[in-house]
């Protein structure tokens, strides 16, 4: 993921910061507990495409790059 793109992307629901999870190829919103997929290096920022994170799944601050 391009660092500049990560710096400007926010959650489409709450407008909060996202965490990049490189291994899972997802952008995580810890507030809404949603994981937005990244497909072919393109973030899919649609609520309908996001994966709802279970309450027991820990959100690790893996970094944004």
Backbone as ProteinMPNN parsed JSONL, in Angstrom:
{"seq_chain_A": "XXXXXXXXXXXXXXXXXXXXXXXXXXXXXXXXXXXXXXXXXXXXXXXXXXXXXXXXXXXXXXXXX", "coords_chain_A": {"N_chain_A": [[0.84, -1.185, 0.0], [0.437, 2.203, -0.743], [2.014, 4.661, 1.107], [1.229, 7.38, 1.237], [-1.416, 7.236, 0.425], [-2.489, 5.719, 2.511], [-2.26, 7.568, 4.558], [-4.25, 9.426, 4.011], [-6.647, 8.066, 3.841], [-9.699, 7.326, 5.502], [-12.089, 5.876, 7.764], [-15.154, 5.185, 6.192], [-17.49, 5.399, 7.628], [-17.216, 6.449, 10.347], [-15.232, 8.279, 10.004], [-12.795, 7.937, 11.169], [-9.317, 7.088, 11.941], [-7.522, 4.529, 10.179], [-6.073, 1.266, 10.488], [-3.481, -0.418, 8.948], [-3.365, -3.72, 8.047], [-1.12, -5.72, 6.997], [-0.61, -8.532, 6.547], [-3.196, -9.627, 6.44], [-4.234, -8.143, 4.423], [-5.94, -5.877, 4.815], [-7.753, -2.942, 5.861], [-8.257, -1.669, 8.979], [-10.848, -0.508, 11.043], [-10.881, 0.459, 14.229], [-12.859, 1.602, 15.821], [-15.442, 1.156, 14.666], [-15.136, -1.519, 14.37], [-14.594, -2.835, 11.923], [-13.272, -4.459, 9.022], [-11.84, -3.497, 6.175], [-11.409, -4.738, 2.96], [-8.448, -5.113, 0.888], [-7.956, -5.198, -2.42], [-6.106, -6.201, -5.14], [-4.261, -4.144, -4.622], [-6.001, -2.047, -4.153], [-7.987, -0.32, -1.955], [-11.1, -1.367, -0.728], [-13.585, 0.457, 0.149], [-16.235, 0.097, 1.109], [-19.076, -0.299, 3.102], [-20.686, -2.573, 2.88], [-18.915, -4.436, 1.869], [-17.106, -4.801, 3.849], [-15.627, -6.661, 6.527], [-17.08, -7.681, 9.498], [-15.645, -7.38, 12.612], [-15.276, -9.802, 15.104], [-16.203, -9.525, 18.59], [-14.341, -10.715, 20.276], [-12.012, -10.716, 18.848], [-8.786, -9.527, 18.69], [-7.501, -6.316, 17.986], [-4.662, -5.583, 16.555], [-2.131, -3.122, 16.728], [-0.55, -3.008, 14.132], [0.775, -1.262, 12.585], [1.072, 1.229, 9.965], [2.293, 0.818, 7.587]], "CA_chain_A": [[0.0, 0.0, 0.0], [1.141, 3.479, -0.809], [1.961, 5.365, 2.406], [0.456, 8.618, 1.1], [-2.824, 6.852, 0.38], [-2.852, 5.326, 3.875], [-2.348, 8.76, 5.395], [-5.464, 10.209, 3.752], [-7.847, 7.238, 3.951], [-10.371, 7.235, 6.79], [-13.265, 5.018, 7.758], [-16.278, 5.888, 5.56], [-18.603, 5.556, 8.559], [-16.94, 7.353, 11.472], [-14.151, 9.182, 9.575], [-11.646, 7.694, 12.035], [-8.099, 6.533, 11.348], [-7.507, 3.102, 9.884], [-4.819, 0.557, 10.694], [-3.181, -1.319, 7.837], [-2.953, -5.07, 8.417], [-0.48, -6.209, 5.777], [-0.803, -9.973, 6.37], [-4.596, -9.904, 6.083], [-4.598, -7.229, 3.329], [-7.144, -5.185, 5.251], [-7.675, -1.709, 6.623], [-9.092, -1.91, 10.143], [-11.385, 0.606, 11.821], [-11.098, -0.063, 15.573], [-14.075, 2.175, 16.404], [-16.596, 0.43, 14.13], [-14.741, -2.93, 14.315], [-14.749, -3.296, 10.546], [-12.048, -4.7, 8.265], [-12.071, -3.231, 4.763], [-10.43, -5.51, 2.184], [-7.621, -4.488, -0.145], [-7.906, -6.131, -3.553], [-5.224, -5.696, -6.211], [-3.708, -2.884, -4.108], [-7.05, -1.022, -4.113], [-8.856, -0.482, -0.801], [-12.544, -1.394, -0.999], [-14.083, 1.195, 1.305], [-17.69, -0.009, 1.144], [-19.526, -0.977, 4.31], [-21.207, -3.887, 2.5], [-17.781, -5.32, 1.563], [-16.263, -4.913, 5.041], [-15.822, -7.801, 7.429], [-17.33, -7.275, 10.882], [-14.718, -8.044, 13.517], [-15.91, -10.318, 16.318], [-15.82, -8.826, 19.821], [-13.182, -11.349, 20.908], [-10.815, -10.586, 18.002], [-7.941, -8.4, 19.09], [-7.04, -5.45, 16.898], [-3.272, -5.259, 16.865], [-1.598, -1.945, 16.033], [0.561, -3.527, 13.337], [1.434, -0.179, 11.857], [0.365, 1.687, 8.789], [3.052, 0.613, 6.341]], "C_chain_A": [[0.877, 1.237, 0.0], [0.937, 4.247, 0.508], [1.125, 6.637, 2.329], [-1.046, 8.327, 1.077], [-3.304, 6.463, 1.78], [-3.043, 6.531, 4.783], [-3.638, 9.543, 5.184], [-6.752, 9.395, 3.869], [-8.382, 7.239, 5.377], [-11.559, 6.29, 6.648], [-14.436, 5.787, 7.128], [-17.459, 6.105, 6.511], [-18.328, 6.61, 9.626], [-15.872, 8.402, 11.156], [-12.906, 9.056, 10.449], [-10.469, 7.106, 11.274], [-8.215, 5.03, 11.186], [-6.12, 2.538, 10.152], [-4.64, -0.434, 9.556], [-2.677, -2.649, 8.383], [-2.426, -5.753, 7.164], [-0.758, -7.687, 5.524], [-2.207, -10.32, 5.904], [-5.053, -9.091, 4.879], [-5.922, -6.541, 3.637], [-6.789, -3.858, 5.91], [-8.702, -1.834, 7.74], [-9.54, -0.594, 10.767], [-11.68, 0.061, 13.216], [-12.383, 0.446, 16.223], [-15.308, 1.382, 15.968], [-16.369, -1.077, 14.072], [-15.058, -3.539, 12.949], [-13.387, -3.453, 9.906], [-12.385, -4.543, 6.783], [-11.002, -3.947, 3.94], [-9.634, -4.635, 1.219], [-7.474, -5.528, -1.247], [-7.109, -5.497, -4.689], [-4.681, -4.318, -5.878], [-4.711, -1.74, -4.084], [-7.933, -1.274, -2.889], [-10.329, -0.422, -1.21], [-13.223, -0.806, 0.235], [-15.612, 1.237, 1.345], [-18.102, -0.806, 2.371], [-20.012, -2.398, 4.009], [-20.097, -4.905, 2.226], [-16.898, -5.569, 2.786], [-16.64, -6.143, 5.859], [-16.002, -7.254, 8.839], [-16.411, -8.082, 11.793], [-15.461, -8.533, 14.758], [-15.381, -9.591, 17.553], [-14.565, -9.412, 20.456], [-11.909, -11.272, 20.057], [-10.057, -9.325, 18.373], [-7.506, -7.621, 17.858], [-5.63, -5.021, 17.254], [-2.825, -4.04, 16.081], [-0.355, -2.326, 15.254], [1.318, -2.443, 12.608], [0.699, 0.13, 10.582], [1.155, 1.465, 7.507], [3.366, -0.833, 6.123]], "O_chain_A": [[1.915, 1.295, 0.659], [-0.195, 4.445, 0.95], [0.386, 6.943, 3.264], [-1.843, 9.077, 1.64], [-4.404, 6.839, 2.185], [-3.891, 6.514, 5.675], [-4.078, 10.255, 6.087], [-7.835, 9.969, 3.984], [-7.618, 7.163, 6.339], [-11.973, 5.955, 5.538], [-14.68, 6.935, 7.501], [-18.339, 6.916, 6.222], [-19.105, 7.55, 9.794], [-15.637, 9.31, 11.954], [-12.063, 9.953, 10.472], [-10.597, 6.684, 10.125], [-8.907, 4.351, 11.945], [-5.118, 3.248, 10.054], [-5.551, -1.2, 9.241], [-1.676, -2.694, 9.098], [-3.194, -6.297, 6.37], [-1.106, -8.063, 4.405], [-2.388, -11.207, 5.07], [-6.147, -9.321, 4.363], [-6.878, -6.598, 2.863], [-5.693, -3.672, 6.439], [-9.881, -2.077, 7.481], [-8.737, 0.311, 10.991], [-12.622, -0.713, 13.385], [-12.937, -0.224, 17.094], [-16.121, 0.983, 16.802], [-17.29, -1.833, 13.764], [-15.689, -4.59, 12.837], [-12.459, -2.697, 10.194], [-13.118, -5.349, 6.211], [-9.81, -3.777, 4.199], [-10.084, -3.57, 0.797], [-6.931, -6.609, -1.024], [-7.412, -4.391, -5.136], [-4.641, -3.431, -6.731], [-4.314, -0.577, -4.004], [-8.562, -2.328, -2.792], [-10.741, 0.472, -1.949], [-13.411, -1.493, 1.239], [-16.206, 2.288, 1.587], [-17.541, -1.867, 2.647], [-19.774, -3.317, 4.793], [-20.322, -6.109, 2.342], [-16.037, -6.448, 2.762], [-17.787, -6.59, 5.877], [-15.188, -6.466, 9.319], [-16.4, -9.312, 11.749], [-16.191, -7.769, 15.391], [-14.251, -9.103, 17.559], [-13.806, -8.692, 21.104], [-10.846, -11.713, 20.495], [-10.599, -8.219, 18.371], [-7.185, -8.2, 16.82], [-5.426, -4.197, 18.146], [-3.111, -3.934, 14.888], [0.762, -2.009, 15.661], [2.396, -2.691, 12.067], [-0.189, -0.613, 10.164], [0.717, 1.891, 6.439], [3.997, -1.184, 5.127]]}, "name": "protein", "num_of_chains": 1, "seq": "XXXXXXXXXXXXXXXXXXXXXXXXXXXXXXXXXXXXXXXXXXXXXXXXXXXXXXXXXXXXXXXXX"}
